């Protein structure tokens, strides 16, 4: 019997300006002492101290882990877990971008289920025991990690980004406050915004898409088409920031339930080997991968083209699909997204890594969800196309 379509989200989502103010009253129901997993930037901005103050108002104690300094890896997880245990915490709050949230997800699961986070890859180890309660508070509008049951952690030994998906990784509560994204620098706004667009588009063209994910994905694409450029141009445009926060949330929900595809499969090895932030690596790949996939998802891309351009409403599906791809290219160009060469990845190192990156991409499973399924050799060719791709 074919399995039923499913849709998972956090049990509670708080979404609006000033939602962050409720972290204390939400936390007190879940625990007595929180480990706040964040980074130095959030500390400097005062967000961490603000969070601690709000917890204290409701008699919730807290301690802070600020060791998330880049894309999340297993060492961050081990260090944060040790602090969680040493401080006798019973609640986790993630405050920051996707790296902080993904680290917190891993700690929440391993704290109660044991083992090493690498053991959870491919369902080799299943989290049967309820994880530590987790409140996720994003400060960027991109990853949507606050609403997914996925964590991506780099294995520091193998330099492979481990994409781990199990229901236990879903946060209990997501607090999405657009005001927290006002501090995002322009480059971060661009990269995380295209990351959200990648999530939405891949969820919509995925072989595992279904009506619930389609609804979220298309809504996210519409919001991004209207708001990303405005948020990039004027970071204090709260209406644009609000639209992008909602879009990231919806796109995260969509891909968590429908899966991502080739862009993400190819993106993770770039991040693991060359330290390219996830949002940027997705953005660098998205237009070229859409061009490759187009003839296998023309009708779906046509729907996207008609969101980006009203002119496409009068055109054939083939023409509207072309508009979708061109619109994404134009958006990336207007956001100053660099290609891999301009990012500064040495060509010789990149070429030397092609075999490993292509294999790691295939092994992740994500390319198999793409409407056109590539071979390892095709992925290697696509990497070379993307290296000097012109937006």
N, C-alpha and C positions, 0 to 999 in steps of 0.2 A: 504494500500500500504506500502511495506517495505521502511523504510527511506533510503535515499541515504548515501553512505559512504562519510565522510567528513574528511578534514585534515586542521587543523588550526596551524599557526605559527605566530611569531611576524612579523609585517609589514616589518621590516628591521633587518637583522642579519649581523654584522660585525665580520668576523672571520679571524684572522691571527696574527702573532706576531706584536706587537706595535699598535694593533687596539685601545687600551686604549687611545692612543694619540688623537683620534678623538672625545672624549667625549664632549669637549667644543663646537665644531662646530655642533655636533648633538643636544646638549642641547639648544643652542640659538634659534633654530627653534621652540622648544616646550615650552619654558617658560623663565621667567626673574629671578626667584629665586628658587633654588633647595633645597629640603631637602635631604641630603645624609643619608641614613639609613645603618649603618655599625656596627662595634664592636671595642672593645679596641685593639684587635690584629691587625686589619687593620690600626688602628691609629698608633700603635707602629711601624709597618713596613713602615710607611710613605705613604701608598696608599691613605689615606683620604686626607692628605695635598696635595698630587700630583693631586688628582682629583679636589680639590678646586682651585689649581693654573691653571689647564687647563680650568676650567669654567671661572675663572677671566679673562683669556686671551681673552675670547669672551664676556666679560661684563655680565656674568651670576653670580649673587650673590648666596651665599649658606650658609646654616646652617647645623649643624651635629647632628644626633641622634646616640649615641654609646651604647644604652641600651640593644642591643641584646646580651645576655650573655650565652644563651643556646638554646635548641630547642624553636622555637617561640611559644609564648602564647598570650592570649587576652590582658594581661596587657601591654606587649610590644606595641601591636597595639594601645591601648588607649593612652599610653604615647607619642608615635611617632606622632599620630594624633593630640594630643594637641599642640605639638611643631610646627607641620605643620601649624596649624591654628594660633597660637600665632605669628609666624614669617611671616605670609602672603605669604607663598610659593605657587607656581603654577606648580611645577614640582617635581618629586621624582626620585632619583637615588639610586639604591641598589648596594652596593659594599661589597662583601664577599661571604660566602657560602650560602647554601640553606635557612638557618634560616633568614639571612638578606633579601634575595630576597622574601621569603614568607611573612615576616612581611610587606615589602614594598607593595606587591600586595594587602594585606588586607587594608592598609592605603589608597592606591590609590582608591579603590572601596568605602570604607566607607566615605571617605572625600566628595564625591559627591552624594552618594546615602543614606547616613545616617544610623542610627540604630547601632546595635552591630554586630560584625563579626559573632557571633553565630547564628544570625537570617538568615544568608545566607546558612546554612547547608541544604542539601536536597531540594534546590530551594524554601524554604519557603519564602525567600525574594529574588527577582530577581533584579539585577543591571541594570535598564533600562537607567540610566543616564551615559553618557560617563565618565569613571574614569579619575583621574588625570594622565597626561602623565607620563610614567614610563620607565626609561632606566635601564636595569638589567645588571650588570657586575659581573660575577662569578669569584671567586678566587680559587675555587676548581674544580676538574673534577669529578663530581659525580651526583648531584641531577638533573641536566638538567632543573632546575626550570626557567631558563632564557627563555625557549622555551615552557613552558606549561601554560595552563589556569587553573591550580590547585594551591591552597594554602593549607597547612596543619598547623593548629593553635591549640594548646592545650587549652581547656577550663579549666581555673584554678579552677573553682568551681566543675566540675564533673570529672576532671582529664581524660578527653577523648580527644584524638587527632581528631580534626574535619577536615575531608577531604572535601574541598569545591571546586567544579568545576563549573565554569561559564565562558563564553567567555570574560567577562569584566576583568578577572584576568590575561589575557595574557599581558605581557609587550609590549610596542610599539616598543622598540629597544632592541636587545641583543648585547652586545659587548663582544665577547669571545676572550680574549688575553691569549694564553698559557703561556706567560711570567709571568703573575700574579700567576700562579700555582706553580712556582718554589719554593715559600716559604712554601708550604704545608709540614708539618712534615711527616715522614714515616708512622706513624699510620693513619694519616688523609688520606694520599694517598691510603693506603690499603682499608680503610673503604669506602671512596667515590668511589673508583674504583669498588668495589664489588657492591656498590649501583647502579652505572651505569649499571653493568652487570645484576643486578636484574631487572632493568627497561627494558632492552633490551630483556631478556629472557621472562619475564612475558608479555611484549607486543606481542611477537611472539607466545606464546602458549595461549594467551587470546582468549576467545570465541568471542571477538569483534575485533579481528585483521582483517586487510584487506591488499590488495597489497601494498598500499603506506606505511603503518606502517611496513609491513614485510620487505620492502626494507631498511628502516631506521634501524630496529632492527638488521637485519643480518649484515649490514655494521658495526654497533656499536659493535656487538659481535666479529667480525673479528678484528677490531681495538683494542679491549680490550685484546683479546687473544695474540696479538702481542706486546702490549705496557705496560700493567699494571705491569707485573713483572719487566720490565726494569725501569719503573718510580719509583717503590718501592725500587729497589736495588740502583739506582743512581738518586736521586732527581733532579740533574742538567742536566739530559739527556733531552735536549729540544725537540728532535725528539719524544721521548716517551711521554713527556708532551703534545706535540702538538697532537699526536694521541689520547691521553686520553681526551683532551679537545673536540676534534671533536666527539669522541665516546659518551661523556656525552651529548653533544648537540643533537646528533642523537637519542640517547636512550630516552632523554626527549621528543623529538618530537614524537617518536613512542608511548610511553606509554600515553602521553597526548591525543592521538587520538584513541588508542586502549584499554586503561585502564590497570591498574595493577591487580594482582590476590591475591592469598592466602598469599604469603610472606608479602606483604604490609599490608594486613588485619590483620595479626598476629603481625606484627612489631610495628604498631602504639601504641597498648596498652602497650607493653614493654617499649617504650620510654616515654609514659605518666606517668606510674606508677613507673618506676625504673630509670628514667633519663639516659637511654642508648641512645647515639646519633643514629640518624636514619640509617646512613650508617652501623654502627656496628650491629644494631639489624637485619637489612636485611641480612647481611653477616652470622650472626649466624644461621639464619633460612633457607637460600636458599638451601643448599645441601639436608637437610632432607625433605624439601617440594618437591623438584624435585623427590626424591625417591618415595614419596607418590603419586605424580601426574603422574609418568612415564607411567603407563600402559594405561592412557587415552590420551596421546599425544606422542606416540612413534615416529611417522613419523616426527613431528616437532622437537623433541629432537634429532632425528637422523641427521637432517640438522645441528643442533648445534654441535653435535659430530664430524661431518665431517669438521667443521671449526676448531675445536681444534686439530684434529689429521688426518693427511693424510692417516693413516692406516685404518681409518674408511670408506674410500671411497670404499674399497673392501669388506666391511662387510654388513651383513643384517641390516635392520632398527632397529631391537631389539638390536643387538650388538652395533650399532652406538649410540643408545640412552643411553646404559649403559656407553659408553665412555664419552658422554656429562656429565652425572651425576658425574662420577669419575673425569673428568677433572676439574669440578667446585670444588669438594672436595679437589683435589690436590692443586688447586690455593689458596683456602682459607687457607689450611695448610701452604703453602709456604709464605703466607702473615701474618702469625702469628695471624689469626683470632681466638679469644677465644670462647668457648661456654658460655652459660649463667652462669653456675656454676663458671667457671674461671673468669668471669667478676667481680664476687663478690656479685651476688644477693643471699641473704639468702634463703635456700631451703624452710623454713617454710613460709616466706613471699610470695615466689613465688607460693607455693601450695595454700595458702590462697587466692591468687588473680586469680586463674585459672578460676573460674566461671565468674568473671567480665571481665577478658581479653577475654575469649571465646565469651561472649555475645557482647562485644564491637567490636570484630573482625567481627562477623556476621553482626552486625548493620551497619558497615561501607560500606557494599555492595561489597567490593572487592573480598571476597571469592567466590561470585556467578559468577565471571568471569573466575574462574579457570577451567581448562579442567575436573577435577574431583571435584565436589562440596561437601564439607564436612559438616557434622552436627556440632552443637555446641559441642557435646560430643567428636567427632573426633578431633576437634581443641584443646580441653583440653588435649587429649592424645598426640597430636603432640607437644604441648608446653612441655610436660614432656619428650618426646623423645629429643627435642632440648636442654633441660636444661643441659644434660651431653653428648651431641652428640660428637662423636670422628671424627674429620676430617681426 
